[in-house]
Amino acid sequence: MTERELLQAGLDTLGLNRPQAVDKLLAFSDCLLETNKVMNLTAVTDPMEVVTRHFLDCAPLAPYAAGKTVIDVGCGAGFPGVPLALLTDAQVTLLDALGKRIKFLNGVIDQLGIDNARAVHARAEEFDGREQFDLATSRAVARLNVLAELSLPLVKVGGYFIAMKAVGSDEEIEQAKKAFSILGGSLERVVDYDVPMTDDRKSRLVIVRKVRPTPGKYPRRFQKISAQPL
């Protein structure tokens, strides 16, 4: 099976039939792996694994993003933001504190003509986007209570923060409930899913609804967030 066949079969499983997205996702994979030779963007170096561990892992988030304004907090090499932009009509902002990643992503956005995405170099706690987005999402490695303080202030009341986490994150979720409440959020549900076209890979979406405005003193400076998480 080729990368194209693997990606197409996985997207078909999810009901995401967007042939034009397949071409651009594969072109993005080529850009990612080529740039990764000189810049540390991803630990995944096999093209087939880019399809499963990046594209098909992120794709189940697409229905939650469709038609929304989305911010990908700590986007890294562009996940889940770039797949969401290519698989939906969402208006996606990719946010990261590392300038070289944003330069790479803006190059990809221009090269592939991704009109519904932009990449911004800023720290989440300093970004001027308070309560402007329908959806904030993150696949960053920070703990959930930290991600919540960086993300929930950016979400409109009635919108959502959806974190991508490992299936074994029950304790982390329990510990983050206090942070959700302080920041104006409420845990709505946890969705576990099988990553398409893999034998045993599972992922989790932690879905938090923004039910009231975030108090003005949040987010704090990152040093404070890290040292004294909510």
Accessible surface in RSA format (square Angstrom, percent):
REM  Atomic radii and reference values for relative SASA: ProtOr
REM  Chains: A
REM  Algorithm: Lee & Richards
REM  Probe-radius: 1.40
REM  Slices: 20
REM RES _ NUM      All-atoms   Total-Side   Main-Chain    Non-polar    All polar
REM                ABS   REL    ABS   REL    ABS   REL    ABS   REL    ABS   REL
RES MET A   1   138.99  72.0  70.06  46.4  68.93 164.1  73.91  62.8  65.08  86.2
RES THR A   2    78.98  56.2  72.14  73.1   6.84  16.3  75.83 101.9   3.15   4.8
RES GLU A   3    59.11  33.9  57.35  43.4   1.77   4.2   5.71  11.0  53.40  43.6
RES ARG A   4   116.00  48.7 114.71  58.5   1.29   3.1  52.25  71.4  63.74  38.6
RES GLU A   5    93.67  53.8  87.52  66.2   6.15  14.6  37.33  72.2  56.34  46.0
RES LEU A   6    15.24   8.5  15.24  10.9   0.00   0.0  15.24  10.7   0.00   0.0
RES LEU A   7     0.01   0.0   0.01   0.0   0.00   0.0   0.01   0.0   0.00   0.0
RES GLN A   8    48.47  27.1  48.47  35.4   0.00   0.0  33.69  71.7  14.78  11.2
RES ALA A   9    31.55  29.0  23.70  36.6   7.85  17.9  28.94  40.8   2.61   6.9
RES GLY A  10     0.00   0.0   0.00   N/A   0.00   0.0   0.00   0.0   0.00   0.0
RES LEU A  11     0.51   0.3   0.51   0.4   0.00   0.0   0.51   0.4   0.00   0.0
RES ASP A  12    77.51  54.3  57.92  57.7  19.59  46.3  28.38  66.8  49.13  49.0
RES THR A  13    97.69  69.5  62.03  62.9  35.67  85.0  55.60  74.7  42.09  63.6
RES LEU A  14    56.51  31.5  30.03  21.5  26.48  66.6  35.83  25.2  20.68  55.6
RES GLY A  15    64.14  79.1   0.00   N/A  64.14  79.1  35.29  96.8  28.85  64.6
RES LEU A  16    23.68  13.2  21.77  15.6   1.91   4.8  23.68  16.6   0.00   0.0
RES ASN A  17   109.11  75.2  88.12  85.2  21.00  50.6  24.37  58.6  84.75  81.9
RES ARG A  18    75.47  31.7  74.66  38.1   0.82   1.9  16.07  22.0  59.40  36.0
RES PRO A  19    83.36  60.8  79.35  72.3   4.01  14.6  80.86  66.8   2.50  15.6
RES GLN A  20   101.32  56.7  95.38  69.7   5.93  14.1  59.79 127.3  41.53  31.5
RES ALA A  21     1.07   1.0   0.00   0.0   1.07   2.4   1.07   1.5   0.00   0.0
RES VAL A  22     1.80   1.2   1.80   1.6   0.00   0.0   1.80   1.6   0.00   0.0
RES ASP A  23    75.62  53.0  69.07  68.7   6.55  15.5  25.59  60.2  50.03  49.9
RES LYS A  24    69.32  33.8  68.74  42.2   0.59   1.4  40.31  36.3  29.02  30.9
RES LEU A  25     0.26   0.1   0.26   0.2   0.00   0.0   0.26   0.2   0.00   0.0
RES LEU A  26    22.93  12.8  22.22  15.9   0.70   1.8  22.25  15.6   0.67   1.8
RES ALA A  27    31.82  29.3  27.03  41.7   4.79  10.9  30.23  42.6   1.59   4.2
RES PHE A  28     0.00   0.0   0.00   0.0   0.00   0.0   0.00   0.0   0.00   0.0
RES SER A  29     1.35   1.1   1.35   1.8   0.00   0.0   0.65   1.4   0.70   1.0
RES ASP A  30    93.83  65.7  87.17  86.8   6.67  15.8  29.87  70.3  63.97  63.8
RES CYS A  31    21.44  16.2  14.99  16.7   6.44  15.1  10.16  25.7  11.28  12.2
RES LEU A  32     0.00   0.0   0.00   0.0   0.00   0.0   0.00   0.0   0.00   0.0
RES LEU A  33    28.15  15.7  24.77  17.7   3.37   8.5  24.78  17.4   3.36   9.1
RES GLU A  34   104.50  60.0 100.11  75.7   4.39  10.4  46.65  90.2  57.85  47.2
RES THR A  35    31.56  22.4  27.77  28.2   3.79   9.0  14.68  19.7  16.88  25.5
RES ASN A  36    27.06  18.7  13.48  13.0  13.58  32.7   1.13   2.7  25.92  25.1
RES LYS A  37   153.98  75.1 114.15  70.0  39.83  94.8  83.11  74.8  70.87  75.5
RES VAL A  38   131.96  86.8  92.16  83.4  39.79  95.9 101.52  88.2  30.44  82.6
RES MET A  39    39.52  20.5  33.63  22.3   5.89  14.0  38.35  32.6   1.17   1.5
RES ASN A  40   123.81  85.4 106.85 103.3  16.96  40.8  34.22  82.4  89.59  86.6
RES LEU A  41    20.23  11.3   0.21   0.2  20.02  50.3   2.38   1.7  17.85  48.0
RES THR A  42    15.22  10.8   3.43   3.5  11.79  28.1  10.35  13.9   4.87   7.4
RES ALA A  43   101.16  93.0  63.22  97.6  37.93  86.3  72.94 102.7  28.22  74.8
RES VAL A  44     7.13   4.7   5.38   4.9   1.76   4.2   7.13   6.2   0.00   0.0
RES THR A  45    99.00  70.4  80.23  81.3  18.76  44.7  48.24  64.8  50.75  76.7
RES ASP A  46    64.21  45.0  60.75  60.5   3.46   8.2  25.58  60.2  38.63  38.5
RES PRO A  47    47.39  34.5  47.22  43.0   0.17   0.6  47.22  39.0   0.17   1.1
RES MET A  48    64.66  33.5  64.07  42.4   0.59   1.4  60.89  51.8   3.76   5.0
RES GLU A  49    70.90  40.7  70.64  53.4   0.26   0.6  17.40  33.7  53.50  43.7
RES VAL A  50     0.00   0.0   0.00   0.0   0.00   0.0   0.00   0.0   0.00   0.0
RES VAL A  51     0.39   0.3   0.39   0.4   0.00   0.0   0.39   0.3   0.00   0.0
RES THR A  52    15.93  11.3  15.93  16.1   0.00   0.0   8.82  11.8   7.11  10.8
RES ARG A  53    95.59  40.1  94.37  48.1   1.22   2.9  16.96  23.2  78.63  47.7
RES HIS A  54    18.16   9.9  18.16  12.6   0.00   0.0  18.16  18.7   0.00   0.0
RES PHE A  55     1.34   0.7   0.96   0.6   0.38   1.0   0.96   0.6   0.38   1.1
RES LEU A  56     0.00   0.0   0.00   0.0   0.00   0.0   0.00   0.0   0.00   0.0
RES ASP A  57     4.72   3.3   4.72   4.7   0.00   0.0   0.00   0.0   4.72   4.7
RES CYS A  58     0.00   0.0   0.00   0.0   0.00   0.0   0.00   0.0   0.00   0.0
RES ALA A  59     0.00   0.0   0.00   0.0   0.00   0.0   0.00   0.0   0.00   0.0
RES PRO A  60    18.23  13.3   9.85   9.0   8.38  30.5  13.29  11.0   4.95  30.7
RES LEU A  61     0.07   0.0   0.00   0.0   0.07   0.2   0.00   0.0   0.07   0.2
RES ALA A  62     0.49   0.5   0.40   0.6   0.09   0.2   0.40   0.6   0.09   0.2
RES PRO A  63    88.90  64.8  63.36  57.8  25.54  92.8  70.46  58.2  18.45 114.6
RES TYR A  64    60.87  28.4  48.56  27.6  12.32  32.1  39.24  29.5  21.63  26.7
RES ALA A  65     0.00   0.0   0.00   0.0   0.00   0.0   0.00   0.0   0.00   0.0
RES ALA A  66    46.33  42.6  37.79  58.3   8.54  19.4  38.15  53.7   8.18  21.7
RES GLY A  67    57.35  70.7   0.00   N/A  57.35  70.7  25.64  70.4  31.71  71.0
RES LYS A  68    81.98  40.0  79.84  49.0   2.14   5.1  45.57  41.0  36.40  38.8
RES THR A  69    46.62  33.2  46.38  47.0   0.23   0.6  46.38  62.3   0.23   0.4
RES VAL A  70     0.00   0.0   0.00   0.0   0.00   0.0   0.00   0.0   0.00   0.0
RES ILE A  71     0.00   0.0   0.00   0.0   0.00   0.0   0.00   0.0   0.00   0.0
RES ASP A  72     0.01   0.0   0.01   0.0   0.00   0.0   0.00   0.0   0.01   0.0
RES VAL A  73     3.29   2.2   3.29   3.0   0.00   0.0   3.29   2.9   0.00   0.0
RES GLY A  74    31.45  38.8   0.00   N/A  31.45  38.8  20.62  56.6  10.83  24.2
RES CYS A  75     3.22   2.4   0.00   0.0   3.22   7.6   0.25   0.6   2.97   3.2
RES GLY A  76    17.27  21.3   0.00   N/A  17.27  21.3  17.27  47.4   0.00   0.0
RES ALA A  77     7.66   7.0   2.74   4.2   4.92  11.2   2.74   3.9   4.92  13.0
RES GLY A  78     0.00   0.0   0.00   N/A   0.00   0.0   0.00   0.0   0.00   0.0
RES PHE A  79    11.51   5.8   7.59   4.7   3.91  10.2   7.59   4.6   3.91  11.2
RES PRO A  80     0.00   0.0   0.00   0.0   0.00   0.0   0.00   0.0   0.00   0.0
RES GLY A  81     0.00   0.0   0.00   N/A   0.00   0.0   0.00   0.0   0.00   0.0
RES VAL A  82     0.52   0.3   0.44   0.4   0.08   0.2   0.52   0.5   0.00   0.0
RES PRO A  83     0.05   0.0   0.05   0.0   0.00   0.0   0.05   0.0   0.00   0.0
RES LEU A  84     0.00   0.0   0.00   0.0   0.00   0.0   0.00   0.0   0.00   0.0
RES ALA A  85     3.85   3.5   0.00   0.0   3.85   8.8   0.00   0.0   3.85  10.2
RES LEU A  86    12.71   7.1   7.31   5.2   5.40  13.6   9.44   6.6   3.27   8.8
RES LEU A  87     4.38   2.4   0.77   0.5   3.61   9.1   0.77   0.5   3.61   9.7
RES THR A  88     8.49   6.0   3.34   3.4   5.16  12.3   6.51   8.7   1.98   3.0
RES ASP A  89    95.90  67.2  79.77  79.4  16.13  38.1  43.02 101.2  52.88  52.7
RES ALA A  90     0.04   0.0   0.00   0.0   0.04   0.1   0.04   0.1   0.00   0.0
RES GLN A  91   103.60  57.9 100.78  73.7   2.81   6.7  44.47  94.7  59.13  44.8
RES VAL A  92     3.35   2.2   0.00   0.0   3.35   8.1   0.37   0.3   2.98   8.1
RES THR A  93     6.26   4.5   6.26   6.3   0.00   0.0   0.00   0.0   6.26   9.5
RES LEU A  94     0.00   0.0   0.00   0.0   0.00   0.0   0.00   0.0   0.00   0.0
RES LEU A  95     1.00   0.6   1.00   0.7   0.00   0.0   1.00   0.7   0.00   0.0
RES ASP A  96     7.27   5.1   4.81   4.8   2.46   5.8   2.46   5.8   4.81   4.8
RES ALA A  97    50.27  46.2  30.36  46.9  19.90  45.3  31.03  43.7  19.24  51.0
RES LEU A  98    69.51  38.7  69.09  49.4   0.42   1.1  69.37  48.7   0.14   0.4
RES GLY A  99    27.84  34.3   0.00   N/A  27.84  34.3  18.36  50.4   9.48  21.2
RES LYS A 100    99.41  48.5  90.46  55.5   8.95  21.3  53.19  47.9  46.22  49.2
RES ARG A 101    72.45  30.4  72.45  36.9   0.00   0.0   0.37   0.5  72.08  43.7
RES ILE A 102     9.06   5.2   9.06   6.8   0.00   0.0   9.06   6.5   0.00   0.0
RES LYS A 103   168.07  82.0 156.62  96.1  11.45  27.3 104.39  94.0  63.68  67.8
RES PHE A 104    19.46   9.7   8.19   5.1  11.27  29.3  18.05  10.9   1.42   4.1
RES LEU A 105     0.01   0.0   0.00   0.0   0.01   0.0   0.00   0.0   0.01   0.0
RES ASN A 106    55.46  38.2  55.15  53.3   0.30   0.7  19.98  48.1  35.47  34.3
RES GLY A 107    37.30  46.0   0.00   N/A  37.30  46.0  33.60  92.2   3.70   8.3
RES VAL A 108     4.29   2.8   3.35   3.0   0.93   2.2   3.51   3.0   0.78   2.1
RES ILE A 109    15.68   8.9  14.32  10.7   1.36   3.3  14.32  10.3   1.36   3.7
RES ASP A 110   115.01  80.6  90.21  89.8  24.80  58.6  32.61  76.7  82.40  82.2
RES GLN A 111   130.76  73.1  94.06  68.7  36.70  87.4  40.52  86.3  90.23  68.4
RES LEU A 112    20.94  11.7  12.97   9.3   7.96  20.0  17.33  12.2   3.60   9.7
RES GLY A 113    34.78  42.9   0.00   N/A  34.78  42.9  27.37  75.1   7.41  16.6
RES ILE A 114     5.72   3.3   1.34   1.0   4.39  10.6   3.94   2.8   1.78   4.8
RES ASP A 115   141.83  99.4 105.49 105.0  36.34  85.9  42.43  99.9  99.40  99.1
RES ASN A 116    26.66  18.4  24.64  23.8   2.02   4.9  14.96  36.0  11.70  11.3
RES ALA A 117    13.05  12.0   0.12   0.2  12.93  29.4   2.33   3.3  10.72  28.4
RES ARG A 118   122.51  51.4 120.45  61.4   2.07   4.9  56.86  77.7  65.66  39.8
RES ALA A 119    10.98  10.1   0.00   0.0  10.98  25.0   0.00   0.0  10.98  29.1
RES VAL A 120    33.04  21.7  30.21  27.3   2.83   6.8  33.04  28.7   0.00   0.0
RES HIS A 121   111.80  61.1  87.26  60.6  24.55  62.8  55.32  57.0  56.48  65.7
RES ALA A 122    25.39  23.3  15.62  24.1   9.77  22.2  24.57  34.6   0.81   2.2
RES ARG A 123    94.55  39.7  91.30  46.5   3.26   7.8  33.96  46.4  60.59  36.7
RES ALA A 124    13.01  12.0   5.58   8.6   7.43  16.9   5.58   7.9   7.43  19.7
RES GLU A 125    29.45  16.9   9.01   6.8  20.44  48.7   4.08   7.9  25.37  20.7
RES GLU A 126   113.33  65.1  80.36  60.8  32.96  78.5  42.13  81.5  71.19  58.1
RES PHE A 127    32.06  16.0  17.33  10.7  14.73  38.3  19.33  11.7  12.73  36.4
RES ASP A 128   129.07  90.4 109.04 108.5  20.03  47.4  41.58  97.9  87.49  87.3
RES GLY A 129     0.04   0.1   0.00   N/A   0.04   0.1   0.00   0.0   0.04   0.1
RES ARG A 130    93.50  39.3  81.21  41.4  12.29  29.3  59.44  81.2  34.06  20.6
RES GLU A 131    52.03  29.9  37.55  28.4  14.48  34.5  12.35  23.9  39.68  32.4
RES GLN A 132    97.60  54.6  84.76  61.9  12.84  30.6  26.90  57.3  70.69  53.6
RES PHE A 133    12.41   6.2  12.41   7.7   0.00   0.0  12.41   7.5   0.00   0.0
RES ASP A 134    34.31  24.0  31.92  31.8   2.39   5.6   4.66  11.0  29.65  29.6
RES LEU A 135     3.29   1.8   3.29   2.4   0.00   0.0   3.29   2.3   0.00   0.0
RES ALA A 136     0.00   0.0   0.00   0.0   0.00   0.0   0.00   0.0   0.00   0.0
RES THR A 137     0.00   0.0   0.00   0.0   0.00   0.0   0.00   0.0   0.00   0.0
RES SER A 138     0.03   0.0   0.00   0.0   0.03   0.1   0.00   0.0   0.03   0.0
RES ARG A 139    56.94  23.9  39.90  20.3  17.04  40.6  20.71  28.3  36.24  22.0
RES ALA A 140    29.32  27.0  17.39  26.8  11.93  27.1  25.78  36.3   3.54   9.4
RES VAL A 141   152.81 100.6 125.61 113.7  27.20  65.5 131.20 114.0  21.61  58.6
RES ALA A 142    32.05  29.5  20.99  32.4  11.06  25.2  31.53  44.4   0.52   1.4
RES ARG A 143   117.07  49.2 113.54  57.9   3.53   8.4  60.25  82.3  56.82  34.4
RES LEU A 144     0.10   0.1   0.10   0.1   0.00   0.0   0.10   0.1   0.00   0.0
RES ASN A 145    18.63  12.8  17.38  16.8   1.25   3.0   1.82   4.4  16.81  16.2
RES VAL A 146    15.38  10.1  15.26  13.8   0.12   0.3  15.38  13.4   0.00   0.0
RES LEU A 147     2.63   1.5   2.63   1.9   0.00   0.0   2.63   1.8   0.00   0.0
RES ALA A 148     0.00   0.0   0.00   0.0   0.00   0.0   0.00   0.0   0.00   0.0
RES GLU A 149     0.30   0.2   0.30   0.2   0.00   0.0   0.00   0.0   0.30   0.2
RES LEU A 150    17.08   9.5  16.50  11.8   0.57   1.4  16.50  11.6   0.57   1.5
RES SER A 151     0.00   0.0   0.00   0.0   0.00   0.0   0.00   0.0   0.00   0.0
RES LEU A 152     0.00   0.0   0.00   0.0   0.00   0.0   0.00   0.0   0.00   0.0
RES PRO A 153     2.24   1.6   2.24   2.0   0.00   0.0   2.24   1.9   0.00   0.0
RES LEU A 154     6.28   3.5   6.28   4.5   0.00   0.0   6.28   4.4   0.00   0.0
RES VAL A 155     0.00   0.0   0.00   0.0   0.00   0.0   0.00   0.0   0.00   0.0
RES LYS A 156    83.06  40.5  82.06  50.4   1.00   2.4  45.66  41.1  37.41  39.8
RES VAL A 157    76.60  50.4  51.98  47.1  24.63  59.3  51.98  45.2  24.63  66.8
RES GLY A 158    31.61  39.0   0.00   N/A  31.61  39.0  19.69  54.0  11.92  26.7
RES GLY A 159     8.25  10.2   0.00   N/A   8.25  10.2   7.29  20.0   0.97   2.2
RES TYR A 160    54.98  25.7  54.98  31.3   0.00   0.0  38.82  29.2  16.16  19.9
RES PHE A 161     0.10   0.0   0.10   0.1   0.00   0.0   0.10   0.1   0.00   0.0
RES ILE A 162     1.87   1.1   1.87   1.4   0.00   0.0   1.87   1.3   0.00   0.0
RES ALA A 163     0.06   0.1   0.06   0.1   0.00   0.0   0.06   0.1   0.00   0.0
RES MET A 164     9.71   5.0   3.56   2.4   6.14  14.6   4.26   3.6   5.45   7.2
RES LYS A 165    26.51  12.9  16.62  10.2   9.89  23.5  14.74  13.3  11.77  12.5
RES ALA A 166    71.96  66.2  59.22  91.4  12.73  29.0  65.95  92.9   6.00  15.9
RES VAL A 167    49.13  32.3  44.94  40.7   4.19  10.1  44.94  39.0   4.19  11.4
RES GLY A 168    78.22  96.5   0.00   N/A  78.22  96.5  39.46 108.3  38.76  86.8
RES SER A 169     8.18   6.9   3.26   4.3   4.92  11.3   8.18  17.4   0.00   0.0
RES ASP A 170    93.35  65.4  86.27  85.9   7.09  16.8  40.29  94.8  53.06  52.9
RES GLU A 171   125.02  71.8 116.74  88.3   8.28  19.7  50.75  98.2  74.27  60.6
RES GLU A 172    26.38  15.1  23.84  18.0   2.54   6.0   5.33  10.3  21.05  17.2
RES ILE A 173    10.40   5.9  10.40   7.8   0.00   0.0  10.40   7.5   0.00   0.0
RES GLU A 174   106.33  61.0  97.07  73.4   9.26  22.1  45.16  87.3  61.17  49.9
RES GLN A 175    90.52  50.6  72.89  53.3  17.63  42.0  37.94  80.8  52.58  39.9
RES ALA A 176     0.29   0.3   0.21   0.3   0.07   0.2   0.22   0.3   0.07   0.2
RES LYS A 177    87.03  42.5  81.88  50.2   5.16  12.3  41.95  37.8  45.09  48.0
RES LYS A 178   138.28  67.5 128.34  78.7   9.94  23.7  81.12  73.0  57.16  60.9
RES ALA A 179     0.00   0.0   0.00   0.0   0.00   0.0   0.00   0.0   0.00   0.0
RES PHE A 180     2.30   1.1   2.30   1.4   0.00   0.0   2.30   1.4   0.00   0.0
RES SER A 181    55.38  46.8  54.12  72.2   1.26   2.9  25.41  54.1  29.97  42.0
RES ILE A 182    54.83  31.2  42.78  31.9  12.04  29.0  51.17  36.8   3.65   9.9
RES LEU A 183     0.00   0.0   0.00   0.0   0.00   0.0   0.00   0.0   0.00   0.0
RES GLY A 184     0.22   0.3   0.00   N/A   0.22   0.3   0.21   0.6   0.01   0.0
RES GLY A 185     3.29   4.1   0.00   N/A   3.29   4.1   0.00   0.0   3.29   7.4
RES SER A 186    53.29  45.0  48.88  65.2   4.41  10.2  20.07  42.7  33.23  46.6
RES LEU A 187    48.97  27.3  25.29  18.1  23.69  59.5  25.29  17.8  23.69  63.7
RES GLU A 188    75.66  43.4  44.79  33.9  30.86  73.5  30.35  58.7  45.31  37.0
RES ARG A 189   104.85  44.0  96.98  49.4   7.87  18.7  54.25  74.1  50.60  30.7
RES VAL A 190    57.74  38.0  29.24  26.5  28.50  68.7  29.24  25.4  28.50  77.3
RES VAL A 191    43.34  28.5  40.39  36.6   2.95   7.1  43.34  37.7   0.00   0.0
RES ASP A 192    73.00  51.1  45.55  45.3  27.45  64.9  22.91  53.9  50.08  49.9
RES TYR A 193    30.29  14.1  21.46  12.2   8.82  23.0  29.82  22.4   0.47   0.6
RES ASP A 194    92.52  64.8  78.92  78.6  13.59  32.1  30.66  72.2  61.86  61.7
RES VAL A 195     1.52   1.0   0.00   0.0   1.52   3.7   0.00   0.0   1.52   4.1
RES PRO A 196    10.87   7.9   2.02   1.8   8.84  32.1  10.87   9.0   0.00   0.0
RES MET A 197    75.73  39.2  39.89  26.4  35.84  85.3  37.48  31.9  38.25  50.7
RES THR A 198    42.53  30.3  14.63  14.8  27.90  66.5  21.29  28.6  21.25  32.1
RES ASP A 199   154.54 108.3 113.71 113.2  40.83  96.6  34.46  81.1 120.08 119.8
RES ASP A 200   126.82  88.8 103.31 102.8  23.51  55.6  40.14  94.5  86.68  86.4
RES ARG A 201    85.62  36.0  78.28  39.9   7.35  17.5  23.83  32.6  61.79  37.5
RES LYS A 202   115.44  56.3  96.30  59.1  19.14  45.6  65.85  59.3  49.60  52.8
RES SER A 203    10.77   9.1  10.54  14.1   0.24   0.5   2.60   5.5   8.17  11.5
RES ARG A 204    17.62   7.4  17.61   9.0   0.01   0.0   0.02   0.0  17.60  10.7
RES LEU A 205     2.02   1.1   2.02   1.4   0.00   0.0   2.02   1.4   0.00   0.0
RES VAL A 206     0.16   0.1   0.09   0.1   0.07   0.2   0.09   0.1   0.07   0.2
RES ILE A 207     1.56   0.9   1.56   1.2   0.00   0.0   1.56   1.1   0.00   0.0
RES VAL A 208     0.05   0.0   0.05   0.0   0.00   0.0   0.05   0.0   0.00   0.0
RES ARG A 209    85.26  35.8  85.26  43.5   0.00   0.0  15.81  21.6  69.45  42.1
RES LYS A 210     0.31   0.2   0.00   0.0   0.31   0.7   0.00   0.0   0.31   0.3
RES VAL A 211    67.04  44.1  41.05  37.2  25.99  62.6  45.32  39.4  21.72  58.9
RES ARG A 212   107.52  45.1 106.78  54.4   0.74   1.8  51.58  70.5  55.94  33.9
RES PRO A 213    86.78  63.2  78.36  71.4   8.41  30.6  78.36  64.7   8.41  52.3
RES THR A 214     7.99   5.7   0.00   0.0   7.99  19.0   0.03   0.0   7.95  12.0
RES PRO A 215    56.56  41.2  45.06  41.1  11.50  41.8  56.56  46.7   0.00   0.0
RES GLY A 216    72.60  89.5   0.00   N/A  72.60  89.5  34.74  95.3  37.86  84.8
RES LYS A 217   151.36  73.8 127.82  78.4  23.55  56.1  84.74  76.3  66.62  71.0
RES TYR A 218    18.78   8.8  18.05  10.3   0.72   1.9   3.07   2.3  15.71  19.4
RES PRO A 219    31.86  23.2  14.57  13.3  17.29  62.8  14.57  12.0  17.29 107.4
RES ARG A 220    45.44  19.1  37.89  19.3   7.54  18.0  34.17  46.7  11.27   6.8
RES ARG A 221   186.13  78.2 179.47  91.5   6.66  15.9  67.48  92.2 118.65  71.9
RES PHE A 222    70.25  35.1  67.54  41.8   2.71   7.1  67.54  40.9   2.71   7.8
RES GLN A 223   154.49  86.4 144.96 105.9   9.54  22.7  53.02 112.8 101.48  77.0
RES LYS A 224   101.01  49.3  97.64  59.9   3.38   8.0  53.43  48.1  47.58  50.7
RES ILE A 225     0.29   0.2   0.29   0.2   0.00   0.0   0.29   0.2   0.00   0.0
RES SER A 226    58.50  49.4  36.22  48.3  22.28  51.3  34.42  73.3  24.07  33.7
RES ALA A 227    76.94  70.7  41.27  63.7  35.67  81.1  52.21  73.5  24.73  65.5
RES GLN A 228   104.11  58.2  96.68  70.7   7.43  17.7  33.84  72.0  70.27  53.3
RES PRO A 229    62.76  45.7  41.93  38.2  20.83  75.7  42.24  34.9  20.51 127.5
RES LEU A 230    30.85  17.2  14.58  10.4  16.27  40.9  24.72  17.4   6.13  16.5
END  Absolute sums over single chains surface
CHAIN  1 A    10252.4       8094.3       2158.1       5383.1       4869.3
END  Absolute sums over all chains
TOTAL         10252.4       8094.3       2158.1       5383.1       4869.3
